[in-house]
Amino acid sequence: MHTKEAWASGRPIFSRLPDVYQDNPVTDWLTIYFDELLVGTKQTVDDLSNQFNPLTCETRWLDYIAPLFGFSGAYWDRGWAEASKRALLSGAYTTIWKNRGTRASLSYVLTSLNIEHSIWEGSTFILGTSQLSIGTLGSGAWKYKILLPRRYSFGGYEFKLTQKIDRLFGNLWCESEVIYYDQLDNS
């Protein structure tokens, strides 16, 4: 039997034995474990390309491929929802890392984590836009605020996660703050 036919039968070892052994139940018993092991391993190896795609991989693979997409340490949490993990990984190179420090990247990460938000920009600063041609570096109001709804409790999970995401993905050269929508008028 040819190799392709042997693999198609699901018994790559047993089916290639001489006919005299194929009629022996002991031979069948001795080879079935190894045949199943080989077939399972081959399926895993053949499916590896799907496992490295965050949109098609099995859920258990998301945490393993995260470092390949630049998410490790403080940038990744195994406790995030599956949909959030898939969204973050699929946008890693097209949106997040390419535009890190911009409004687009910050908003993408917060949206992927299902955090309702709005980003308020200071008087002359436009998030993600250089002001070097406008005047002296630092002369503008280099600040922005991430506005959250009141249903996120102060110091609660969403509030702290937003602060963390701002620290990791926001502009390093800007003053930023996480506040509630209704606090914007008071600040």
C-alpha positions in Angstrom: 0.0 0.0 0.0 1.3 3.5 -0.9 1.9 6.1 1.8 -1.0 8.3 0.7 -3.5 5.3 0.9 -2.0 4.2 4.2 -2.7 7.6 5.7 -6.1 7.8 4.2 -7.1 4.5 5.8 -6.3 6.0 9.2 -3.9 3.1 9.9 -0.5 4.2 8.5 1.6 1.6 10.2 -0.8 -1.4 10.2 -1.9 -1.0 6.6 1.7 -1.2 5.4 2.5 -4.4 7.2 2.7 -7.6 5.1 -0.6 -9.4 4.6 0.3 -12.2 7.0 0.4 -9.7 9.9 -2.8 -7.9 9.0 -4.8 -11.1 9.8 -3.3 -11.3 13.3 -5.4 -9.6 16.0 -2.3 -9.1 18.2 -0.6 -7.1 15.5 -3.8 -5.0 15.2 -3.8 -4.5 19.0 -0.1 -3.5 19.1 -0.3 -1.0 16.2 -3.6 0.7 16.8 -2.3 3.1 19.5 0.7 4.2 17.4 -1.6 4.6 14.3 -3.9 6.8 16.2 -1.0 8.8 17.7 0.5 9.4 14.3 -2.8 10.4 12.7 -3.5 12.8 15.5 0.0 14.3 15.3 -0.3 14.7 11.5 -3.6 16.5 11.9 -2.1 18.9 14.4 0.9 19.6 12.2 -1.3 20.0 9.1 -3.6 22.4 11.0 -0.7 24.6 12.4 -1.3 27.4 10.0 -4.9 27.8 11.2 -3.7 27.8 14.8 -1.4 30.9 14.1 -4.3 32.9 12.7 -6.1 34.7 15.6 -9.5 34.5 13.7 -9.5 30.8 13.1 -7.4 29.3 15.9 -8.8 27.3 18.8 -9.5 29.3 21.9 -6.7 27.6 23.9 -4.1 28.8 21.4 -4.9 32.6 21.8 -2.7 32.9 24.9 0.1 31.0 23.3 0.2 33.1 20.1 -0.2 36.5 21.9 3.6 37.0 22.3 4.1 36.4 18.6 1.8 39.4 18.0 3.7 41.6 20.5 1.4 41.0 23.6 3.3 39.8 26.6 3.6 40.8 30.2 1.5 43.8 31.1 0.1 44.0 27.6 -1.8 40.7 27.9 -4.3 39.2 30.3 -5.4 35.6 30.1 -8.7 36.6 31.7 -9.9 38.7 28.8 -12.9 37.5 26.8 -12.2 35.4 23.8 -13.7 37.9 21.4 -11.5 40.6 22.9 -8.4 38.5 22.5 -9.2 37.7 18.9 -9.8 41.4 18.1 -6.6 42.5 19.7 -4.5 39.9 18.0 -6.1 40.4 14.6 -5.4 44.2 14.8 -2.0 44.0 16.3 0.1 44.8 13.2 -2.5 46.7 11.2 -3.8 49.1 13.9 -2.3 48.8 17.4 1.5 48.6 17.0 1.6 50.6 13.7 -0.3 53.5 15.3 0.7 53.1 18.9 0.4 56.4 20.8 -2.4 57.6 18.6 -6.1 58.0 19.2 -6.9 55.3 16.7 -4.7 52.7 18.5 -5.9 53.7 22.0 -9.6 53.6 20.9 -9.1 50.3 19.1 -7.7 48.6 22.2 -10.5 50.0 24.5 -13.2 49.1 22.0 -11.7 45.5 21.7 -12.0 45.2 25.4 -15.6 46.3 25.3 -15.0 49.5 27.3 -17.4 52.3 26.3 -15.4 55.5 26.0 -14.8 58.8 24.3 -11.5 60.6 23.9 -11.5 64.4 24.6 -8.6 66.3 23.2 -7.1 69.4 24.8 -7.4 72.8 23.2 -4.7 72.7 20.6 -3.4 69.2 20.7 -4.7 66.7 18.1 -3.9 63.1 19.3 -1.6 61.5 16.8 -0.7 64.7 15.0 2.7 66.4 15.2 2.7 70.0 16.3 6.4 70.6 15.5 5.5 73.0 12.7 3.0 74.9 14.8 5.5 76.4 17.3 7.9 75.5 20.1 7.6 71.9 21.2 5.4 71.7 24.3 3.8 75.1 23.8 0.4 73.6 23.1 -2.0 72.0 25.5 -0.6 68.5 25.3 -3.3 66.6 27.1 -6.3 64.4 26.5 -8.9 62.7 28.6 -10.5 59.4 28.3 -14.2 59.8 29.3 -16.1 56.8 30.7 -19.7 56.4 31.6 -20.7 56.5 35.3 -21.7 52.8 35.3 -18.0 52.0 35.5 -17.3 52.4 39.2 -14.3 54.6 40.3 -11.5 52.2 41.0 -13.5 49.3 39.5 -12.2 46.8 36.9 -13.1 48.9 33.8 -11.8 52.1 35.3 -8.4 50.5 36.3 -8.2 48.7 33.0 -8.7 51.9 31.1 -5.9 53.6 33.1 -3.6 50.6 32.3 -4.5 50.7 28.6 -3.9 54.5 28.6 -0.5 54.0 30.3 0.5 51.2 27.8 -1.0 52.5 24.5 -1.4 56.2 25.0 0.9 59.0 24.2 4.0 59.1 26.4 4.6 62.8 25.8 1.1 63.9 26.8 -0.7 64.5 30.0 -3.7 62.2 30.2 -6.4 61.4 32.6 -9.3 58.9 32.9 -12.5 60.6 34.1 -16.3 60.3 33.8 -18.3 62.1 31.1 -19.9 64.5 33.6 -16.6 65.5 35.1 -15.4 67.1 31.8 -17.1 70.4 32.6 -15.6 70.6 36.1 -12.0 70.1 35.0 
